[in-house]
Each structure stands twice: as structure tokens, then as C-alpha cells.
Amino acid sequence: MYILLALIGACALGIAVHFLMSGRELRGVALAPAVATAVSAITYTGLQWAGVGEDSIWLWLASVLGAPVVAALVTVAITGMRKRSDADAKAALGI
């Protein structure tokens, strides 16, 4: 049940990542929260399987605070790819 706390926290921070980063018009509104939630679930589960207890601060830091960092990196990468793709499409169309 504690995994739900980690997932909700990571999703909320993923929403913050979406609104704090530029280029919102180039990506979907659910991208950053979805990536943060997925990374949090994978991290939390992996650390639990590795034997890290729910009372460990490292479990919570990695799953709640590490997930938005990964989401921010993915968001920057996807936004950059979208900008390059749009520029290439405009150049190909002569716009």
C-alpha cells in the first residue's frame, strides 16, 4: 500500500515538471506525469525486491524524487526532438 504514496507523490511532481518546463505546446500534458509515475513504480518495486525496506529513506528518495528528475530529462529530450522535427518539416515544405 505504501507504493501508492510514492506513485501519487511522483505523479504530482511530474505535473509540476510539465508546467515548469518550456515548450508545453510541443508535448502532451500527460507525458511528464506518466513518465514520473512509471519510473517511480519501477524504482520502488525494484528496490523492494532488492531488499530495501519501506522504512528506508533511500527507497523514498529514489522513487519519489528520482522519478521527476528522469521525467524532466525525458521531457527535455522529447521537446528537443519535436523542435528539430518541426524545423525539418518546415524546411522540407519551404515554409
N, C-alpha and C positions, 0 to 999 in steps of 0.2 A: 504494500500500500504506500510505502514511502516513495516509491518511484513516481507516483502521481505528483507529489510535491516538486520533485526535480523537473518533471516534464512541464508542469504549469509554470514554474519559475523560468525555465529556459524558453518557453513559448512567449511569455511576457517580455523577456529581454530580447527575443527575436523580433517582436513587434517594434520595440524601441530601436533596434538596429535598422529596420526598414525605414522608419521615419527620420532617423538621424543622418542617414547617408544620402548623398545627392544622387540624381538620376532615377528618381522614383517612377518617372513616366516610362522608363525603359524596361521595367521588370514588373512582374506580378506582385500584388500586395501580400500574397501568402508565401512567397519564396523564402525570405529570411526566417519567418517563424517556423515554417515547415522544416527547413534545414536544421535550425537550432533544436527543435523538438526531436528530430530523428537522431542527431548526434548525441543529444542528451540520453536518449533511450539506449543507444548502443554503448555509450560510455558507462552509464550506470549498470547496465546488465553485465558488461564485460568485467567491470571492477568487482561486482558481486560474485561472479563466477571465479574470479581470481582470489577470492577470499577476503576482500576488503569489507569490513563490517559497516553497518548503517550508522554507527556512532563515529566513524572516521571523518574528519574534516576534509580529507583528500577526495573522498567519494563525492562530497557535495560541491567542492570547488571545481573538480573536473567536470562533473555533469551539469552543474547549473551555470558556472561562469565560463567554462571552456567552450561550451556549445555556442554562445553568442559570438565568441571570437572566431570560431570556424565559420559560422553563418556570415559574419562580416567579410571574411576573406572570400567566401564563395560569392557573395553579393557583389563585391568589387570585381571579381573575375568575370562574372556573367554580365555585369553592366558594361565593362570594357569590351567584351566580345560583341555585345549588342551595338555599341557605338561604332566599332570597326565594321561590323556587318552592314549597318545602315549607311555608313560612309561609302563602302564599296558598292552598295546597291544604287546610291545616288550617282556615283561616278559612272557606273555602267549605264544608267538611264540618261546621263547628261544633264542632270538637274543641278 
